[in-house]
Amino acid sequence: MFRAALTLFGKWDLTDDQAATLLDMPVRSFRRWKAEGPSRISRDGCARLSNIMGIHKALRILFLDAHRGYAWIRAANAAFAGVSALDIMLGGELTDIMRVRRYLDAERGAW
């Protein structure tokens, strides 16, 4: 799941600092994990990765063109008071990531 998230972070054009914030880890640790692979992922880290992959899945369902979904992450959004989903997620809390996922799940019809 970590390798898939790294690929996704590249498609979202995230900096190492942004990716480390999403995963709630120091940027040095993220860079080491990126180079060597993760040694251990905490329960919180697993929850973060799971929600990030859920966001990706929802965007792939909502947008037939993958690039539109990748761009949506950075676009201003009225549902988030004019800021982007990425800005919300970069708040750093797991609940920030979950907020974006819940929104997308509701938009696509979760089940």
Secondary structure, DSSP 8 states (H G I E B T S, - for coil): -HHHHHHHHHHTT--HHHHHHHHTS-HHHHHHHHHH--S---HHHHHHHHHHHHHHHHHHHH-SSHHHHHHHTTSB-GGGTTSBHHHHHTT-SHHHHHHHHHHHHHHH---
